[in-house]
């Protein structure tokens, strides 16, 4: 329903005083929400800046648009729209919580915010399936670029369809204030009849079950992905330890290094079928090296000479920390290789984690909010601040993603620095040009 001033005037002869009372009431509510308004402004600045940088970098740098980064651009665009819409609507409610509103405002914003949240959930589920296939089933058929485009379109369409009912339940709710003798108007879930209450409960139940199912599915998939990644990391660590021991034996001053030594070292570590093939190929390389010189080994790294000097210096100092040192080097190399190889998996795991912890409080507070039209009016000042942060915590999901990209992706950080530098230089150039034009016009 559309609401205008005449709907809440209780005394036609005192129109000005009644409207003034409503404005005073609204101003008090807005003053109580100043802390949350400041938080929302910070959300807007951080979210728009971060996501806009992601969009600019990925749009202008074609080499950044790889398969692993395919979904990042879409998520950044979705996050940018969600931050602008979500923060703008929340600020509007902070400043005009009980003032008259158009019904269309409540319905449109409720629909858009619900669509953005559902789209994020579906896309993150799809990403988890893709990461599972890439990490745990690399030899099988993978998802193609065409499939990804179709899936993104299906995600948006499905989210819009699932969000249509929420726009039917959101409406302008009447909030009477007996003390002030005025009536306020709030965007809220309105359940006019028993049928509305039953259908809304069914809709909430379906959405809750779908959310739980998606979260459980993503948790299982990412658990399997992490187990596979840790297993590969342990394998790499054992291989690096063997390679370090092979180098030290090959660089030793006493004794010859032969293929029998290689087999003795390799037999100390349990190997898989793939490692057995790799060990046999290394064994053949050692045999070829022994034909040329008994102490010649595989050339693996460019810094073998420096490692040889370190090994000699250690032996001359009558200290023998070679085994712990070798383990430390192998562990460092294994960790470095692990995060370098699986950084995109960690990016999407982090995004999914923040999606869960940011949307769960929002859903819980929203459920309590829908039970009473006076939920926000009856809160104390301290409770109001906490509940407002929890209710709008979903916005945090849309502003934290650029931070995750920057933390795990070194090349993205480089490109962001280049983009900022280019923008800054462009602004300086424009300022110099403008100053020179003003000077020439003056003379």
C-alpha positions as CSV (number, residue, x, y, z in Angstrom):
1,X,0.0,0.0,0.0
2,X,1.1,3.5,-0.7
3,X,1.3,5.8,2.4
4,X,1.0,9.5,2.5
5,X,0.6,12.2,5.2
6,X,-3.2,11.9,5.4
7,X,-2.9,8.3,6.5
8,X,-1.5,9.1,9.9
9,X,-3.1,12.4,10.8
10,X,-5.2,11.7,13.9
11,X,-6.5,15.2,14.2
12,X,-7.1,17.3,11.0
13,X,-7.0,20.5,12.9
14,X,-3.5,19.8,14.3
15,X,-1.8,18.5,11.2
16,X,1.5,20.4,11.7
17,X,2.0,19.3,15.3
18,X,1.2,15.6,14.6
19,X,3.7,15.5,11.7
20,X,6.2,17.4,13.8
21,X,5.9,14.7,16.5
22,X,6.5,12.0,13.9
23,X,9.6,13.8,12.7
24,X,10.8,14.2,16.3
25,X,10.3,10.5,16.9
26,X,12.2,9.6,13.7
27,X,15.0,12.0,14.6
28,X,15.5,10.2,17.9
29,X,15.6,6.8,16.2
30,X,18.1,8.2,13.7
31,X,20.3,9.6,16.5
32,X,20.3,6.2,18.2
33,X,21.5,4.6,15.0
34,X,24.5,7.0,14.4
35,X,27.1,4.3,15.3
36,X,25.6,1.9,12.8
37,X,25.4,4.7,10.2
38,X,29.2,5.3,10.6
39,X,29.8,1.6,10.2
40,X,27.7,1.5,7.1
41,X,29.7,4.5,5.6
42,X,32.9,2.6,6.2
43,X,31.3,-0.4,4.5
44,X,30.5,1.7,1.5
45,X,34.0,3.2,1.1
46,X,35.8,-0.1,1.6
47,X,33.4,-2.2,-0.4
48,X,33.1,0.1,-3.4
49,X,36.9,0.8,-3.5
50,X,38.0,-2.8,-3.1
51,X,35.5,-4.3,-5.6
52,X,35.9,-1.5,-8.1
53,X,39.7,-2.2,-8.1
54,X,39.1,-5.9,-8.7
55,X,36.8,-5.1,-11.6
56,X,39.2,-2.6,-13.1
57,X,42.2,-5.0,-12.8
58,X,40.4,-8.0,-14.3
59,X,38.7,-6.0,-17.1
60,X,41.9,-4.2,-18.2
61,X,44.4,-7.1,-17.7
62,X,43.4,-9.9,-20.1
63,X,46.2,-12.1,-18.8
64,X,44.4,-12.1,-15.4
65,X,41.3,-13.7,-16.9
66,X,42.4,-17.3,-16.5
67,X,40.2,-20.4,-15.6
68,X,41.1,-20.2,-12.0
69,X,40.2,-16.5,-11.8
70,X,37.1,-16.8,-13.9
71,X,34.6,-16.5,-11.1
72,X,36.4,-13.7,-9.3
73,X,35.3,-11.1,-11.8
74,X,31.7,-12.1,-11.5
75,X,31.8,-12.2,-7.7
76,X,33.4,-8.7,-7.6
77,X,30.7,-7.3,-9.8
78,X,28.0,-9.0,-7.7
79,X,29.7,-7.7,-4.5
80,X,29.9,-4.2,-5.9
81,X,26.2,-4.1,-6.7
82,X,25.3,-5.7,-3.3
83,X,27.4,-3.2,-1.3
84,X,25.8,-0.2,-3.1
85,X,22.3,-1.5,-2.8
86,X,22.6,-2.9,0.7
87,X,24.3,0.0,2.3
88,X,22.1,2.6,0.5
89,X,18.9,0.8,1.7
90,X,20.3,0.4,5.3
91,X,21.2,4.1,5.4
92,X,17.8,5.1,4.2
93,X,16.2,3.0,7.0
94,X,18.5,4.6,9.6
95,X,17.4,8.1,8.6
96,X,13.7,7.4,7.8
97,X,12.8,4.4,9.8
98,X,9.3,5.4,10.8
99,X,8.6,8.1,8.1
100,X,6.0,7.3,5.4
101,X,7.4,5.1,2.6
102,X,6.3,3.8,-0.8
103,X,5.4,0.1,-0.8
104,X,7.5,-0.4,-4.0
105,X,10.6,0.7,-2.1
106,X,10.2,-2.1,0.5
107,X,9.5,-4.7,-2.1
108,X,12.2,-3.8,-4.6
109,X,15.0,-3.6,-2.1
110,X,13.9,-6.8,-0.4
111,X,13.9,-8.6,-3.7
112,X,17.3,-7.3,-4.8
113,X,19.0,-8.1,-1.5
114,X,17.5,-11.6,-1.4
115,X,18.6,-12.2,-5.0
116,X,22.1,-11.1,-4.4
117,X,22.5,-13.4,-1.3
118,X,21.0,-16.5,-3.1
119,X,23.1,-15.9,-6.2
120,X,26.3,-15.8,-4.0
121,X,25.3,-19.1,-2.4
122,X,24.6,-20.9,-5.6
123,X,27.8,-19.6,-7.3
124,X,29.9,-20.6,-4.3
125,X,28.4,-24.0,-4.4
126,X,29.2,-24.3,-8.1
127,X,32.8,-23.1,-7.4
128,X,33.3,-25.8,-4.8
129,X,32.2,-28.4,-7.3
130,X,34.6,-27.1,-9.8
131,X,37.5,-27.0,-7.3
132,X,36.7,-30.6,-6.2
133,X,36.9,-31.8,-9.8
134,X,40.2,-29.9,-10.4
135,X,42.0,-31.0,-7.2
136,X,40.5,-34.4,-6.4
137,X,39.6,-35.6,-10.0
138,X,42.1,-33.9,-12.3
139,X,42.2,-36.8,-14.8
140,X,38.5,-36.7,-15.4
141,X,36.5,-34.4,-17.6
142,X,36.5,-30.8,-16.3
143,X,34.0,-28.0,-16.6
144,X,34.4,-26.0,-19.7
145,X,34.2,-22.2,-20.2
146,X,30.8,-22.6,-21.9
147,X,29.5,-24.5,-18.9
148,X,30.7,-21.8,-16.6
149,X,28.8,-19.1,-18.5
150,X,25.6,-21.1,-18.6
151,X,25.9,-21.8,-14.9
152,X,26.3,-18.2,-14.0
153,X,23.2,-17.3,-16.0
154,X,21.2,-20.2,-14.4
155,X,22.4,-19.0,-10.9
156,X,21.1,-15.5,-11.4
157,X,17.8,-16.7,-12.9
158,X,17.3,-19.3,-10.1
159,X,18.1,-16.8,-7.4
160,X,15.5,-14.3,-8.9
161,X,12.8,-17.0,-9.0
162,X,13.5,-18.0,-5.4
163,X,13.4,-14.4,-4.3
164,X,10.1,-13.4,-5.8
165,X,8.0,-14.6,-2.8
166,X,10.0,-12.4,-0.4
167,X,8.8,-9.3,-2.3
168,X,5.2,-10.5,-1.8
169,X,5.6,-10.6,2.0
170,X,7.5,-7.3,2.5
171,X,5.2,-4.3,2.8
172,X,4.8,-1.1,4.9
173,X,3.9,-2.1,8.4
174,X,2.1,0.3,10.8
175,X,3.7,1.1,14.1
176,X,1.5,3.1,16.5
177,X,3.1,5.3,19.2
178,X,0.5,5.9,21.9
179,X,2.7,8.3,23.9
180,X,3.2,10.7,21.0
181,X,-0.2,10.0,19.5
182,X,1.3,9.3,16.0
183,X,1.7,6.3,13.7
184,X,5.0,5.2,12.2
185,X,5.6,3.2,9.1
186,X,8.2,0.5,8.7
187,X,9.4,-1.8,5.9
188,X,8.8,-5.3,7.3
189,X,7.3,-8.7,6.8
190,X,3.6,-8.3,6.9
191,X,1.4,-11.4,7.5
192,X,-2.2,-10.2,7.3
193,X,-4.0,-13.5,7.3
194,X,-3.4,-17.1,8.5
195,X,-2.6,-18.1,4.9
196,X,0.2,-15.5,4.8
197,X,1.6,-16.9,8.0
198,X,1.5,-20.5,6.8
199,X,3.0,-19.8,3.4
200,X,5.7,-17.6,4.8
201,X,6.6,-20.3,7.3
202,X,6.8,-22.8,4.5
203,X,8.9,-20.5,2.4
204,X,11.3,-19.9,5.3
205,X,11.6,-23.6,5.9
206,X,12.4,-24.3,2.3
207,X,15.0,-21.6,2.2
208,X,16.5,-22.8,5.5
209,X,16.8,-26.4,4.3
210,X,18.3,-25.3,1.0
211,X,20.9,-23.1,2.9
212,X,21.8,-25.9,5.2
213,X,22.1,-28.3,2.3
214,X,24.4,-26.0,0.4
215,X,26.6,-25.3,3.4
216,X,26.9,-29.0,4.2
217,X,27.7,-29.8,0.6
218,X,30.4,-27.1,0.4
219,X,31.9,-28.2,3.8
220,X,32.2,-31.9,2.6
221,X,33.7,-30.9,-0.8
222,X,36.2,-28.5,0.7
223,X,37.1,-31.1,3.4
224,X,37.9,-33.6,0.6
225,X,39.9,-30.9,-1.2
226,X,41.9,-30.0,1.9
227,X,42.7,-33.7,2.5
228,X,43.9,-34.1,-1.1
229,X,46.0,-30.9,-0.8
230,X,47.6,-32.0,2.5
231,X,48.4,-35.4,1.0
232,X,50.1,-33.8,-1.9
233,X,52.0,-31.5,0.4
234,X,53.3,-34.4,2.5
235,X,54.4,-36.2,-0.7
236,X,56.2,-33.1,-1.9
237,X,57.9,-32.7,1.5
238,X,59.1,-36.3,1.5
239,X,60.4,-35.9,-2.1
240,X,62.2,-32.7,-1.2
241,X,63.8,-34.4,1.8
242,X,65.1,-37.1,-0.4
243,X,66.4,-34.7,-3.0
244,X,68.2,-32.7,-0.3
245,X,69.9,-35.9,1.0
246,X,70.9,-36.9,-2.6
247,X,72.5,-33.5,-3.1
248,X,74.5,-33.7,0.2
249,X,75.7,-37.2,-0.6
250,X,76.7,-36.2,-4.1
251,X,78.6,-33.2,-2.8
252,X,80.4,-35.1,0.0
253,X,84.2,-35.1,-0.1
254,X,84.6,-38.7,0.9
255,X,83.2,-41.7,-0.7
256,X,81.5,-42.2,-4.0
257,X,77.8,-41.7,-4.7
258,X,76.2,-44.5,-6.7
259,X,72.9,-45.8,-7.7
260,X,72.9,-48.2,-4.7
261,X,73.0,-45.1,-2.4
262,X,70.1,-43.6,-4.2
263,X,68.1,-46.8,-3.7
264,X,69.0,-47.1,0.0
265,X,67.8,-43.5,0.6
266,X,64.6,-43.9,-1.5
267,X,63.7,-47.1,0.3
268,X,63.4,-45.2,3.6
269,X,60.3,-43.4,2.4
270,X,56.9,-45.0,1.6
271,X,56.0,-44.2,-2.0
272,X,52.9,-44.3,-4.1
273,X,52.6,-45.7,-7.6
274,X,53.3,-42.3,-9.1
275,X,56.4,-41.8,-6.9
276,X,57.7,-45.2,-7.9
277,X,57.7,-44.2,-11.5
278,X,59.4,-40.9,-10.6
279,X,62.0,-42.7,-8.5
280,X,62.8,-45.1,-11.3
281,X,63.4,-42.2,-13.7
282,X,65.6,-40.6,-11.1
283,X,67.5,-43.9,-10.7
284,X,68.2,-44.0,-14.4
285,X,69.5,-40.4,-14.3
286,X,71.8,-41.3,-11.5
287,X,73.2,-44.3,-13.5
288,X,73.8,-42.0,-16.5
289,X,75.6,-39.6,-14.2
290,X,77.8,-42.3,-12.7
291,X,79.0,-43.2,-16.2
292,X,80.5,-39.7,-16.6
293,X,81.9,-39.3,-13.1
294,X,81.4,-41.3,-9.9
295,X,80.4,-38.2,-7.9
296,X,78.2,-36.5,-10.4
297,X,74.6,-36.1,-9.4
298,X,71.4,-34.7,-10.8
299,X,71.4,-30.9,-11.5
300,X,68.2,-29.8,-9.8
301,X,68.7,-26.2,-8.7
302,X,70.8,-23.3,-9.8
303,X,72.1,-22.7,-6.3
304,X,73.7,-26.2,-5.9
305,X,77.2,-24.6,-5.6
306,X,76.2,-22.4,-2.7
307,X,74.5,-25.3,-1.0
308,X,77.7,-27.3,-1.5
309,X,79.8,-24.5,0.2
310,X,77.3,-24.5,3.1
311,X,77.6,-28.2,3.5
312,X,81.5,-28.1,3.5
313,X,81.4,-25.2,6.1
314,X,79.1,-27.2,8.3
315,X,81.4,-30.3,8.2
316,X,84.5,-28.2,8.9
317,X,82.9,-26.7,12.1
318,X,82.6,-30.3,13.5
319,X,78.8,-29.8,13.8
320,X,76.4,-32.2,12.2
321,X,73.0,-30.6,12.0
322,X,72.5,-31.8,8.4
323,X,69.4,-33.9,9.0
324,X,67.4,-31.2,10.9
325,X,68.5,-28.6,8.4
326,X,67.5,-30.8,5.6
327,X,64.1,-31.3,7.2
328,X,63.7,-27.5,7.7
329,X,64.5,-26.8,4.0
330,X,62.2,-29.5,2.8
331,X,59.4,-28.3,5.1
332,X,59.8,-24.7,3.9
333,X,59.9,-25.7,0.3
334,X,56.8,-28.0,0.8
335,X,54.8,-25.2,2.4
336,X,55.9,-22.7,-0.3
337,X,54.9,-25.1,-3.0
338,X,51.7,-26.0,-1.3
339,X,50.3,-22.4,-1.1
340,X,51.6,-21.6,-4.6
341,X,49.9,-24.5,-6.1
342,X,46.6,-24.3,-4.2
343,X,46.2,-20.6,-3.6
344,X,43.0,-20.4,-5.6
345,X,41.5,-23.2,-3.6
346,X,42.3,-21.3,-0.4
347,X,40.8,-18.1,-2.0
348,X,37.5,-19.8,-2.5
349,X,37.6,-21.7,0.8
350,X,38.0,-18.3,2.6
351,X,35.2,-16.7,0.6
352,X,32.9,-19.5,1.4
353,X,33.9,-19.4,5.1
354,X,33.1,-15.6,5.3
355,X,29.9,-16.1,3.4
356,X,28.7,-18.6,6.1
357,X,29.7,-16.5,9.1
358,X,28.3,-13.3,7.7
359,X,24.9,-14.6,6.5
360,X,24.0,-16.8,9.4
361,X,23.6,-13.9,11.9
362,X,21.6,-12.0,9.3
363,X,19.2,-14.9,8.8
364,X,18.8,-15.5,12.6
365,X,18.1,-11.8,13.4
366,X,15.8,-11.5,10.4
367,X,13.8,-14.5,11.7
368,X,13.3,-12.7,15.1
369,X,12.5,-9.5,13.3
370,X,9.7,-11.0,11.3
371,X,7.9,-12.1,14.5
372,X,7.0,-8.6,15.7
373,X,6.4,-5.3,13.9
374,X,7.8,-3.5,17.0
375,X,11.0,-5.6,17.2
376,X,13.3,-2.6,16.5
377,X,11.3,-0.1,18.5
378,X,11.5,-2.0,21.8
379,X,15.3,-2.6,21.9
380,X,17.6,-0.8,24.3
381,X,20.4,1.3,23.0
382,X,23.1,-1.3,23.5
383,X,21.0,-4.2,22.1
384,X,20.1,-2.0,19.1
385,X,23.7,-1.5,18.2
386,X,24.6,-5.2,18.4
387,X,21.4,-6.3,16.5
388,X,21.9,-3.8,13.7
389,X,25.5,-5.0,13.2
390,X,24.3,-8.6,13.1
391,X,21.3,-7.9,10.9
392,X,23.5,-6.2,8.3
393,X,26.5,-8.4,8.7
394,X,25.8,-9.9,5.2
395,X,27.4,-6.7,3.8
396,X,30.7,-7.8,5.3
397,X,30.6,-10.8,3.0
398,X,30.7,-8.5,0.0
399,X,33.5,-6.2,1.2
400,X,36.0,-8.8,2.5
401,X,36.5,-10.7,-0.8
402,X,38.9,-8.1,-2.4
403,X,41.1,-8.5,0.8
404,X,41.1,-12.2,0.3
405,X,42.2,-11.9,-3.3
406,X,45.0,-9.5,-2.4
407,X,46.2,-11.8,0.5
408,X,46.5,-15.0,-1.5
409,X,47.2,-13.7,-5.1
410,X,50.6,-12.0,-5.5
411,X,50.1,-11.1,-9.2
412,X,46.7,-9.4,-8.3
413,X,48.5,-7.3,-5.7
414,X,51.1,-6.3,-8.4
415,X,48.4,-5.3,-10.8
416,X,46.5,-3.3,-8.2
417,X,49.6,-1.3,-7.4
418,X,50.1,-0.7,-11.2
419,X,46.5,0.4,-11.5
420,X,46.7,2.8,-8.6
421,X,50.0,4.2,-9.8
422,X,48.5,4.8,-13.2
423,X,45.4,6.5,-11.8
424,X,47.5,8.7,-9.6
425,X,49.8,9.7,-12.4
426,X,46.8,10.5,-14.6
427,X,45.3,12.7,-11.8
428,X,48.7,14.5,-11.4
429,X,49.0,15.0,-15.1
430,X,45.4,16.5,-15.3
431,X,46.2,18.8,-12.4
432,X,49.4,20.0,-14.1
433,X,47.6,20.6,-17.4
434,X,44.8,22.5,-15.6
435,X,47.3,24.7,-13.8
436,X,49.2,25.5,-17.0
437,X,45.9,26.3,-18.8
438,X,44.9,28.7,-16.0
439,X,48.3,30.4,-16.1
440,X,48.2,30.9,-19.9
441,X,44.7,32.3,-19.6
442,X,45.8,34.7,-16.9
443,X,48.6,36.2,-19.1
